[in-house]
Amino acid sequence: MIEKLRNMTSVYLYDDNKRMLMLYRIGSRAIKDSYIGTAGGHVENDELNNPRASVLRELEEETGLTIKDIKDLELKYITIRYKKNEARQNYYFFAKLKDSNLEINSNEGNLKWFTQEEIAGLDMPHTAKYMIKHYIEKGQFDDNVYAGVAVPEGVQFIKLESFE
């Protein structure tokens, strides 16, 4: 039975060479120590209808970066997973870092650049692992937003479409 809802956001920053800045997060309440996007966390009550505001707040809190340091911020994935009596909904954003020579640190763990080929081998939470795989294979090449439902074998994605 679902007793609680947990809404979270993550942002994945990339550079001109399509490398991604990944955070090895240590000591999270929601996930085991593992790689996630560049920054992310829980959506605050006043952000429930604005995941973009949430992800920008998390980015600044965890790395010191602001909207001025990135471009092309876009929501690419919304996923849901049922775990420990919670429905966990994640909003995954991607953005290009304007200056990949910036020295960036995080108060949540260790940041490191990875090529897309290296990312597949990283230890990540279930939903993030399959989302980033989909992004590398398909999502980075289109303007679609995808919805994903976590299942034991992975995540099932569909393109979100606007209709009446």
PyRosetta script that sets phi, psi and omega in degrees:
from pyrosetta import init, pose_from_sequence

init()
pose = pose_from_sequence("MIEKLRNMTSVYLYDDNKRMLMLYRIGSRAIKDSYIGTAGGHVENDELNNPRASVLRELEEETGLTIKDIKDLELKYITIRYKKNEARQNYYFFAKLKDSNLEINSNEGNLKWFTQEEIAGLDMPHTAKYMIKHYIEKGQFDDNVYAGVAVPEGVQFIKLESFE")
pose.set_psi(1, 136.0)
pose.set_omega(1, 177.9)
pose.set_phi(2, -80.9)
pose.set_psi(2, 119.4)
pose.set_omega(2, -178.9)
pose.set_phi(3, -107.8)
pose.set_psi(3, -17.7)
pose.set_omega(3, -172.7)
pose.set_phi(4, -148.5)
pose.set_psi(4, 149.7)
pose.set_omega(4, 172.7)
pose.set_phi(5, -110.2)
pose.set_psi(5, 136.8)
pose.set_omega(5, 177.4)
pose.set_phi(6, -127.0)
pose.set_psi(6, 116.2)
pose.set_omega(6, 178.5)
pose.set_phi(7, -105.7)
pose.set_psi(7, 130.2)
pose.set_omega(7, -177.1)
pose.set_phi(8, -137.0)
pose.set_psi(8, 155.7)
pose.set_omega(8, 175.5)
pose.set_phi(9, -127.1)
pose.set_psi(9, 153.9)
pose.set_omega(9, 174.2)
pose.set_phi(10, -144.1)
pose.set_psi(10, 148.5)
pose.set_omega(10, 173.8)
pose.set_phi(11, -125.1)
pose.set_psi(11, 137.3)
pose.set_omega(11, 177.5)
pose.set_phi(12, -113.4)
pose.set_psi(12, 113.9)
pose.set_omega(12, 178.3)
pose.set_phi(13, -92.9)
pose.set_psi(13, 139.4)
pose.set_omega(13, 177.4)
pose.set_phi(14, -129.3)
pose.set_psi(14, 165.2)
pose.set_omega(14, -179.2)
pose.set_phi(15, -115.4)
pose.set_psi(15, -172.7)
pose.set_omega(15, -179.0)
pose.set_phi(16, -59.3)
pose.set_psi(16, -26.9)
pose.set_omega(16, -178.5)
pose.set_phi(17, -93.8)
pose.set_psi(17, 10.0)
pose.set_omega(17, 180.0)
pose.set_phi(18, 68.0)
pose.set_psi(18, 14.5)
pose.set_omega(18, 171.5)
pose.set_phi(19, -71.4)
pose.set_psi(19, 151.8)
pose.set_omega(19, 178.6)
pose.set_phi(20, -116.5)
pose.set_psi(20, 140.1)
pose.set_omega(20, 177.6)
pose.set_phi(21, -89.9)
pose.set_psi(21, 109.4)
pose.set_omega(21, -175.2)
pose.set_phi(22, -109.3)
pose.set_psi(22, 144.5)
pose.set_omega(22, 179.2)
pose.set_phi(23, -105.6)
pose.set_psi(23, 127.4)
pose.set_omega(23, 168.8)
pose.set_phi(24, -87.8)
pose.set_psi(24, 100.7)
pose.set_omega(24, -174.2)
pose.set_phi(25, -81.8)
pose.set_psi(25, 133.8)
pose.set_omega(25, -177.9)
pose.set_phi(26, -122.2)
pose.set_psi(26, 127.7)
pose.set_omega(26, 172.5)
pose.set_phi(27, 82.0)
pose.set_psi(27, 27.7)
pose.set_omega(27, 178.5)
pose.set_phi(28, -74.3)
pose.set_psi(28, 148.4)
pose.set_omega(28, 174.9)
pose.set_phi(29, -73.9)
pose.set_psi(29, -30.6)
pose.set_omega(29, -170.1)
pose.set_phi(30, -97.3)
pose.set_psi(30, -26.6)
pose.set_omega(30, -175.8)
pose.set_phi(31, -134.7)
pose.set_psi(31, 157.5)
pose.set_omega(31, 175.8)
pose.set_phi(32, -71.5)
pose.set_psi(32, 164.1)
pose.set_omega(32, 176.8)
pose.set_phi(33, -58.4)
pose.set_psi(33, 120.2)
pose.set_omega(33, -177.2)
pose.set_phi(34, -169.7)
pose.set_psi(34, 175.4)
pose.set_omega(34, 177.4)
pose.set_phi(35, -81.0)
pose.set_psi(35, 139.7)
pose.set_omega(35, 173.3)
pose.set_phi(36, -135.6)
pose.set_psi(36, -168.2)
pose.set_omega(36, 175.7)
pose.set_phi(37, -64.4)
pose.set_psi(37, -169.1)
pose.set_omega(37, -178.2)
pose.set_phi(38, -65.0)
pose.set_psi(38, -39.7)
pose.set_omega(38, -179.7)
pose.set_phi(39, -157.3)
pose.set_psi(39, 160.9)
pose.set_omega(39, 177.1)
pose.set_phi(40, 168.7)
pose.set_psi(40, 173.0)
pose.set_omega(40, 178.9)
pose.set_phi(41, 168.9)
pose.set_psi(41, -160.8)
pose.set_omega(41, -175.2)
pose.set_phi(42, -77.0)
pose.set_psi(42, 144.6)
pose.set_omega(42, 174.8)
pose.set_phi(43, -78.8)
pose.set_psi(43, 128.9)
pose.set_omega(43, 177.2)
pose.set_phi(44, -76.7)
pose.set_psi(44, 158.3)
pose.set_omega(44, -177.2)
pose.set_phi(45, -53.0)
pose.set_psi(45, -41.9)
pose.set_omega(45, -177.8)
pose.set_phi(46, -77.3)
pose.set_psi(46, -1.2)
pose.set_omega(46, 179.5)
pose.set_phi(47, -109.7)
pose.set_psi(47, 4.2)
pose.set_omega(47, -173.2)
pose.set_phi(48, -54.2)
pose.set_psi(48, -33.3)
pose.set_omega(48, 179.0)
pose.set_phi(49, -101.8)
pose.set_psi(49, 15.1)
pose.set_omega(49, -177.9)
pose.set_phi(50, -146.7)
pose.set_psi(50, 72.8)
pose.set_omega(50, -179.6)
pose.set_phi(51, -62.4)
pose.set_psi(51, -24.3)
pose.set_omega(51, 177.1)
pose.set_phi(52, -62.9)
pose.set_psi(52, -44.4)
pose.set_omega(52, 177.4)
pose.set_phi(53, -61.7)
pose.set_psi(53, -39.6)
pose.set_omega(53, 179.7)
pose.set_phi(54, -63.3)
pose.set_psi(54, -46.7)
pose.set_omega(54, -176.6)
pose.set_phi(55, -68.8)
pose.set_psi(55, -34.6)
pose.set_omega(55, 176.7)
pose.set_phi(56, -68.4)
pose.set_psi(56, -38.4)
pose.set_omega(56, 176.3)
pose.set_phi(57, -62.7)
pose.set_psi(57, -46.8)
pose.set_omega(57, 179.4)
pose.set_phi(58, -61.3)
pose.set_psi(58, -41.7)
pose.set_omega(58, 179.7)
pose.set_phi(59, -59.9)
pose.set_psi(59, -46.0)
pose.set_omega(59, -179.7)
pose.set_phi(60, -68.7)
pose.set_psi(60, -43.6)
pose.set_omega(60, -179.9)
pose.set_phi(61, -61.4)
pose.set_psi(61, -39.5)
pose.set_omega(61, -172.4)
pose.set_phi(62, -91.7)
pose.set_psi(62, -24.8)
pose.set_omega(62, -176.2)
pose.set_phi(63, -127.7)
pose.set_psi(63, -15.4)
pose.set_omega(63, -174.8)
pose.set_phi(64, 84.3)
pose.set_psi(64, -5.1)
pose.set_omega(64, 179.4)
pose.set_phi(65, -78.4)
pose.set_psi(65, 147.6)
pose.set_omega(65, 177.7)
pose.set_phi(66, -124.2)
pose.set_psi(66, 179.8)
pose.set_omega(66, 178.7)
pose.set_phi(67, -57.8)
pose.set_psi(67, -26.2)
pose.set_omega(67, 179.3)
pose.set_phi(68, -69.5)
pose.set_psi(68, -19.9)
pose.set_omega(68, -177.8)
pose.set_phi(69, -91.6)
pose.set_psi(69, -7.2)
pose.set_omega(69, -175.7)
pose.set_phi(70, -128.9)
pose.set_psi(70, 167.2)
pose.set_omega(70, 172.4)
pose.set_phi(71, -145.4)
pose.set_psi(71, 164.2)
pose.set_omega(71, 178.0)
pose.set_phi(72, 59.1)
pose.set_psi(72, 38.4)
pose.set_omega(72, 177.1)
pose.set_phi(73, -66.1)
pose.set_psi(73, 123.6)
pose.set_omega(73, 178.9)
pose.set_phi(74, -144.2)
pose.set_psi(74, 141.6)
pose.set_omega(74, 172.5)
pose.set_phi(75, -77.3)
pose.set_psi(75, 123.7)
pose.set_omega(75, -178.4)
pose.set_phi(76, -113.5)
pose.set_psi(76, -28.1)
pose.set_omega(76, -174.7)
pose.set_phi(77, -142.1)
pose.set_psi(77, 141.1)
pose.set_omega(77, 168.7)
pose.set_phi(78, -126.7)
pose.set_psi(78, 120.3)
pose.set_omega(78, -178.0)
pose.set_phi(79, -123.2)
pose.set_psi(79, 160.2)
pose.set_omega(79, 175.8)
pose.set_phi(80, -138.0)
pose.set_psi(80, 140.0)
pose.set_omega(80, 179.5)
pose.set_phi(81, -140.4)
pose.set_psi(81, 141.2)
pose.set_omega(81, 176.9)
pose.set_phi(82, -100.7)
pose.set_psi(82, 118.9)
pose.set_omega(82, -178.4)
pose.set_phi(83, -151.8)
pose.set_psi(83, 133.0)
pose.set_omega(83, 175.6)
pose.set_phi(84, 50.4)
pose.set_psi(84, 50.1)
pose.set_omega(84, 179.1)
pose.set_phi(85, 61.8)
pose.set_psi(85, 21.6)
pose.set_omega(85, 177.6)
pose.set_phi(86, -122.7)
pose.set_psi(86, 144.7)
pose.set_omega(86, 165.1)
pose.set_phi(87, -95.5)
pose.set_psi(87, 113.1)
pose.set_omega(87, -177.4)
pose.set_phi(88, -102.0)
pose.set_psi(88, 112.7)
pose.set_omega(88, 179.9)
pose.set_phi(89, -106.2)
pose.set_psi(89, 128.1)
pose.set_omega(89, -178.7)
pose.set_phi(90, -118.1)
pose.set_psi(90, 137.8)
pose.set_omega(90, 173.2)
pose.set_phi(91, -110.8)
pose.set_psi(91, 115.4)
pose.set_omega(91, -177.1)
pose.set_phi(92, -105.3)
pose.set_psi(92, 121.5)
pose.set_omega(92, 179.4)
pose.set_phi(93, -110.4)
pose.set_psi(93, 154.7)
pose.set_omega(93, 173.9)
pose.set_phi(94, -130.3)
pose.set_psi(94, 145.3)
pose.set_omega(94, 178.7)
pose.set_phi(95, -154.3)
pose.set_psi(95, 153.7)
pose.set_omega(95, 176.9)
pose.set_phi(96, -93.6)
pose.set_psi(96, 132.2)
pose.set_omega(96, 175.1)
pose.set_phi(97, -78.4)
pose.set_psi(97, 126.7)
pose.set_omega(97, -176.9)
pose.set_phi(98, -64.5)
pose.set_psi(98, -38.4)
pose.set_omega(98, -177.6)
pose.set_phi(99, -130.0)
pose.set_psi(99, 99.2)
pose.set_omega(99, -177.5)
pose.set_phi(100, -74.7)
pose.set_psi(100, -1.6)
pose.set_omega(100, 175.7)
pose.set_phi(101, -89.5)
pose.set_psi(101, -4.1)
pose.set_omega(101, 176.4)
pose.set_phi(102, -60.2)
pose.set_psi(102, 141.9)
pose.set_omega(102, 172.2)
pose.set_phi(103, -86.6)
pose.set_psi(103, 116.0)
pose.set_omega(103, -175.3)
pose.set_phi(104, -118.1)
pose.set_psi(104, 131.6)
pose.set_omega(104, 176.6)
pose.set_phi(105, -124.5)
pose.set_psi(105, 160.7)
pose.set_omega(105, 178.6)
pose.set_phi(106, -130.0)
pose.set_psi(106, 143.4)
pose.set_omega(106, 175.8)
pose.set_phi(107, -87.7)
pose.set_psi(107, 5.8)
pose.set_omega(107, -178.1)
pose.set_phi(108, -108.7)
pose.set_psi(108, -6.4)
pose.set_omega(108, -177.6)
pose.set_phi(109, 159.3)
pose.set_psi(109, -152.9)
pose.set_omega(109, -175.5)
pose.set_phi(110, -109.7)
pose.set_psi(110, 127.9)
pose.set_omega(110, 178.3)
pose.set_phi(111, -95.1)
pose.set_psi(111, 140.9)
pose.set_omega(111, 178.7)
pose.set_phi(112, -153.4)
pose.set_psi(112, 142.0)
pose.set_omega(112, 176.7)
pose.set_phi(113, -81.4)
pose.set_psi(113, 139.1)
pose.set_omega(113, 177.8)
pose.set_phi(114, -133.9)
pose.set_psi(114, 144.0)
pose.set_omega(114, 170.1)
pose.set_phi(115, -73.4)
pose.set_psi(115, 162.3)
pose.set_omega(115, 178.8)
pose.set_phi(116, -62.0)
pose.set_psi(116, -33.5)
pose.set_omega(116, 178.9)
pose.set_phi(117, -66.7)
pose.set_psi(117, -34.7)
pose.set_omega(117, -178.7)
pose.set_phi(118, -74.2)
pose.set_psi(118, -28.2)
pose.set_omega(118, -173.6)
pose.set_phi(119, -62.5)
pose.set_psi(119, -36.3)
pose.set_omega(119, -176.8)
pose.set_phi(120, -56.4)
pose.set_psi(120, -29.7)
pose.set_omega(120, -177.2)
pose.set_phi(121, -89.3)
pose.set_psi(121, 0.9)
pose.set_omega(121, -177.3)
pose.set_phi(122, -80.6)
pose.set_psi(122, 148.5)
pose.set_omega(122, 174.8)
pose.set_phi(123, -78.1)
pose.set_psi(123, 116.5)
pose.set_omega(123, -177.5)
pose.set_phi(124, -135.9)
pose.set_psi(124, 159.3)
pose.set_omega(124, 171.8)
pose.set_phi(125, -59.5)
pose.set_psi(125, 153.1)
pose.set_omega(125, -173.7)
pose.set_phi(126, -48.6)
pose.set_psi(126, -56.2)
pose.set_omega(126, -175.0)
pose.set_phi(127, -65.5)
pose.set_psi(127, -42.9)
pose.set_omega(127, -179.9)
pose.set_phi(128, -62.3)
pose.set_psi(128, -39.9)
pose.set_omega(128, -179.5)
pose.set_phi(129, -58.3)
pose.set_psi(129, -45.9)
pose.set_omega(129, -177.9)
pose.set_phi(130, -79.8)
pose.set_psi(130, -29.8)
pose.set_omega(130, 176.2)
pose.set_phi(131, -65.0)
pose.set_psi(131, -46.7)
pose.set_omega(131, -177.3)
pose.set_phi(132, -68.3)
pose.set_psi(132, -33.5)
pose.set_omega(132, 175.4)
pose.set_phi(133, -61.9)
pose.set_psi(133, -46.4)
pose.set_omega(133, 178.4)
pose.set_phi(134, -62.4)
pose.set_psi(134, -42.4)
pose.set_omega(134, 179.7)
pose.set_phi(135, -60.2)
pose.set_psi(135, -46.4)
pose.set_omega(135, -178.1)
pose.set_phi(136, -65.2)
pose.set_psi(136, -39.9)
pose.set_omega(136, -177.4)
pose.set_phi(137, -79.8)
pose.set_psi(137, -31.1)
pose.set_omega(137, -171.7)
pose.set_phi(138, -140.1)
pose.set_psi(138, -51.7)
pose.set_omega(138, -169.1)
pose.set_phi(139, -59.5)
pose.set_psi(139, -33.0)
pose.set_omega(139, -178.3)
pose.set_phi(140, -70.6)
pose.set_psi(140, -13.8)
pose.set_omega(140, -175.7)
pose.set_phi(141, -98.1)
pose.set_psi(141, 1.4)
pose.set_omega(141, -178.5)
pose.set_phi(142, -139.3)
pose.set_psi(142, 175.9)
pose.set_omega(142, -179.5)
pose.set_phi(143, -102.6)
pose.set_psi(143, 14.9)
pose.set_omega(143, -176.2)
pose.set_phi(144, -77.7)
pose.set_psi(144, 157.5)
pose.set_omega(144, 167.8)
pose.set_phi(145, -110.2)
pose.set_psi(145, 134.9)
pose.set_omega(145, -176.7)
pose.set_phi(146, -114.4)
pose.set_psi(146, 144.2)
pose.set_omega(146, 171.4)
pose.set_phi(147, -106.7)
pose.set_psi(147, 140.2)
pose.set_omega(147, -179.6)
pose.set_phi(148, -134.1)
pose.set_psi(148, 139.4)
pose.set_omega(148, 175.6)
pose.set_phi(149, -115.1)
pose.set_psi(149, 124.1)
pose.set_omega(149, -179.2)
pose.set_phi(150, -73.6)
pose.set_psi(150, 133.1)
pose.set_omega(150, 174.3)
pose.set_phi(151, -130.2)
pose.set_psi(151, 162.9)
pose.set_omega(151, -176.9)
pose.set_phi(152, -54.3)
pose.set_psi(152, -32.5)
pose.set_omega(152, -177.7)
pose.set_phi(153, -84.8)
pose.set_psi(153, -5.9)
pose.set_omega(153, -177.3)
pose.set_phi(154, 155.3)
pose.set_psi(154, -137.5)
pose.set_omega(154, 176.3)
pose.set_phi(155, -136.6)
pose.set_psi(155, 132.9)
pose.set_omega(155, 177.3)
pose.set_phi(156, -94.6)
pose.set_psi(156, 119.6)
pose.set_omega(156, -176.4)
pose.set_phi(157, -106.7)
pose.set_psi(157, 143.6)
pose.set_omega(157, 169.0)
pose.set_phi(158, -135.6)
pose.set_psi(158, 151.0)
pose.set_omega(158, 176.5)
pose.set_phi(159, -76.1)
pose.set_psi(159, 131.4)
pose.set_omega(159, 175.0)
pose.set_phi(160, -76.2)
pose.set_psi(160, 132.2)
pose.set_omega(160, 178.9)
pose.set_phi(161, -124.7)
pose.set_psi(161, 142.9)
pose.set_omega(161, 177.3)
pose.set_phi(162, -88.1)
pose.set_psi(162, 130.1)
pose.set_omega(162, 177.2)
pose.set_phi(163, -154.8)
pose.set_psi(163, 164.5)
pose.set_omega(163, -179.2)
pose.set_phi(164, -81.0)
pose.dump_pdb("model.pdb")
